[in-house]
């Protein structure tokens, strides 16, 4: 689940203004979870390793429907699909002709995907703290309460009650930044949007 688990990090500044701004970011995120039950949009993401080298940017489209249904489709520079029907998560790599299948709880229970696409309480799975405003965006930081989440922290940037940037620091010291754009809230999505059938000839690995 590299695409889902890599979503990067920013440091804190002064305490007093940060607390005020964190409340704003948390309120916006709670409003997003409470009022946006489905959405579509575009993303661009890139990863910087601990030597500072930037990996090629990936771009694509996403959609989700609470609770737990989502599609994350990388279109460039190569195709990759991560899709959940609410019960199982499938990761399809056309180049490898392989599909990895996991149960939803095991795959995204404490991942950044749970924050954006789930419907539970953020504080149940994460320690949430304040970050100052930056680039006109209000920020919060969430650290997973479990040691096996696969990442150290995730920073979420909110603007106008929508997530616009996600930055994740993983357990290997790599930082992934995801910019979200063109978000359309609460569209009518067909049931087929989140259904996946493995193409003939591909290997299916069940985790």
C-alpha positions in Angstrom: 0.0 0.0 0.0 2.8 2.4 -0.8 0.5 4.9 -2.6 -1.8 5.1 0.5 0.9 5.0 3.2 3.1 7.6 1.6 1.1 10.8 1.9 4.8 14.0 4.5 5.9 16.5 7.2 6.4 20.2 8.4 7.8 21.6 11.7 6.1 23.7 14.4 6.9 27.4 15.0 5.6 29.3 18.1 3.1 27.7 20.4 0.4 30.3 21.0 -0.5 31.0 17.3 -0.1 27.4 16.4 -2.7 26.3 18.9 -5.2 28.7 17.5 -4.5 27.6 14.0 -4.6 23.9 14.8 -8.1 24.3 16.2 -9.1 25.9 12.9 -7.6 23.1 10.9 -9.1 20.4 13.1 -12.5 22.0 12.8 -12.2 22.2 9.0 -11.2 18.5 8.9 -14.1 17.5 11.1 -16.5 19.5 9.0 -15.1 17.8 5.9 -15.6 14.3 7.4 -19.1 15.2 8.6 -20.5 16.9 5.5 -18.6 15.5 2.6 -19.8 11.9 2.2 -18.4 11.5 -1.3 -16.0 13.4 -3.6 -13.9 13.3 -6.7 -10.7 15.1 -7.6 -7.1 15.1 -8.9 -3.8 14.6 -7.2 -0.1 15.1 -7.7 2.4 13.5 -5.5 6.2 13.1 -5.2 8.6 11.5 -2.7 11.9 12.8 -1.3 14.2 10.2 0.3 16.5 10.8 3.2 19.3 11.8 0.8 17.1 14.6 -0.5 16.6 13.1 -3.9 13.2 13.7 -5.4 11.4 10.8 -7.1 9.4 11.4 -10.3 6.0 13.0 -9.6 2.9 10.9 -10.0 -0.4 12.3 -11.1 -3.9 10.9 -11.3 -7.5 11.1 -10.1 -9.3 9.9 -7.0 -12.8 9.4 -5.7 -14.3 8.2 -2.4 -17.6 7.4 -0.7 -17.8 7.0 3.1 -17.4 4.8 4.8 -14.3 3.2 3.3 -14.9 3.2 -0.4 -12.3 4.9 -2.5 -10.3 4.8 -5.7 -6.8 6.2 -6.1 -5.7 5.9 -9.8 -2.2 6.9 -10.8 -2.2 7.8 -14.5 1.4 9.2 -15.0 4.2 8.3 -15.3 2.8 4.8 -15.0 -0.5 3.3 -14.2 -1.4 1.9 -10.8 -4.7 1.5 -9.1 -5.7 1.3 -5.4 -9.4 0.7 -4.9 -11.7 -0.3 -2.0 -15.3 -1.5 -2.1 -15.6 -0.9 1.7 -14.6 -4.5 2.6 -11.4 -5.2 0.7 -8.7 -3.1 -0.8 -7.1 -4.0 -4.1 -3.8 -2.7 -5.4 -3.3 -3.4 -9.1 0.0 -2.9 -10.9 -0.5 -3.5 -14.6 3.3 -3.6 -15.3 3.7 -6.4 -12.8 0.4 -8.1 -13.8 -0.3 -8.4 -10.1 -3.1 -7.6 -7.7 -2.7 -7.5 -4.0 -5.8 -8.0 -1.9 -6.3 -7.0 1.8 -9.1 -6.5 4.2 -10.0 -2.9 4.7 -9.2 -2.8 8.4 -5.8 -4.3 7.9 -5.0 -2.0 5.0 -6.2 1.4 6.0 -7.2 1.3 9.7 -4.4 3.7 10.8 -3.3 5.0 7.4 -3.8 8.5 6.0 -6.5 7.1 3.9 -8.5 6.5 7.1 -8.3 10.2 7.9 -9.6 11.4 4.5 -11.9 8.5 3.4 -13.1 7.0 6.7 -15.8 8.1 9.1 -14.4 7.5 12.5 -12.9 9.8 15.1 -9.4 11.1 14.2 -8.4 11.2 17.8 -9.1 7.4 18.3 -6.2 6.4 16.0 -4.0 9.5 16.1 -2.4 12.0 18.4 -3.3 15.3 16.9 -1.3 18.5 17.4 -1.1 22.0 16.1 0.9 23.4 13.2 1.0 27.1 12.1 -0.6 28.4 8.9 1.7 28.2 5.9 1.1 29.2 2.2 -2.4 30.3 3.1 -3.3 26.8 4.4 -4.2 25.8 7.9 -2.3 22.7 9.2 -2.6 19.9 11.7 -0.3 17.0 12.5 -1.5 13.5 13.2 0.8 10.8 14.7 -0.4 7.2 14.7 -1.0 5.7 18.1 0.3 2.3 17.0 3.9 1.5 16.1 3.1 -0.6 13.0 1.3 2.1 11.0 4.2 2.3 8.5 4.7 6.1 8.9 5.8 8.4 11.6 3.4 11.4 11.1 1.1 13.0 8.6 0.5 16.7 8.2 -2.9 17.7 6.7 -3.4 21.1 5.1 -7.0 22.4 5.0 -8.4 25.4 3.1 -12.1 26.3 2.9 -13.1 23.1 4.7 -11.3 20.9 2.1 -8.0 19.0 2.3 -5.6 20.6 -0.2 -2.2 19.0 0.8 -1.1 16.0 2.7 2.6 15.5 3.7 3.7 12.3 5.2 7.0 11.2 6.8 7.4 7.4 6.7 9.4 5.1 9.0 12.3 5.1 6.5 12.8 8.8 6.6 11.1 9.4 3.2 8.7 12.4 2.8 5.8 12.2 0.4 3.8 15.3 -0.5 0.3 15.0 -2.1 -1.5 18.0 -3.6 -5.2 17.6 -4.0 -7.1 19.8 -6.5 -10.4 20.1 -8.3 -12.4 18.5 -5.5 -16.1 18.1 -6.3 -18.0 17.4 -3.0 -20.9 15.0 -2.8 -21.4 13.9 -6.4 -23.6 11.1 -7.4 -21.3 8.1 -7.9 -22.4 4.8 -9.4 -21.8 1.6 -7.4 -19.4 0.4 -10.2 -17.0 3.2 -9.3 -15.6 1.2 -6.4 -15.9 -2.3 -7.9 -12.8 -4.2 -9.1 -12.5 -7.4 -11.0 -9.0 -8.7 -11.6 -8.1 -8.9 -15.3 -7.5 -12.3 -16.8 -3.9 -13.6 -16.5 -2.8 -11.5 -13.5 -1.6 -12.9 -10.2 -3.8 -12.3 -7.2 -1.9 -12.2 -3.9 -4.1 -12.2 -0.8 -2.6 -10.7 2.3 
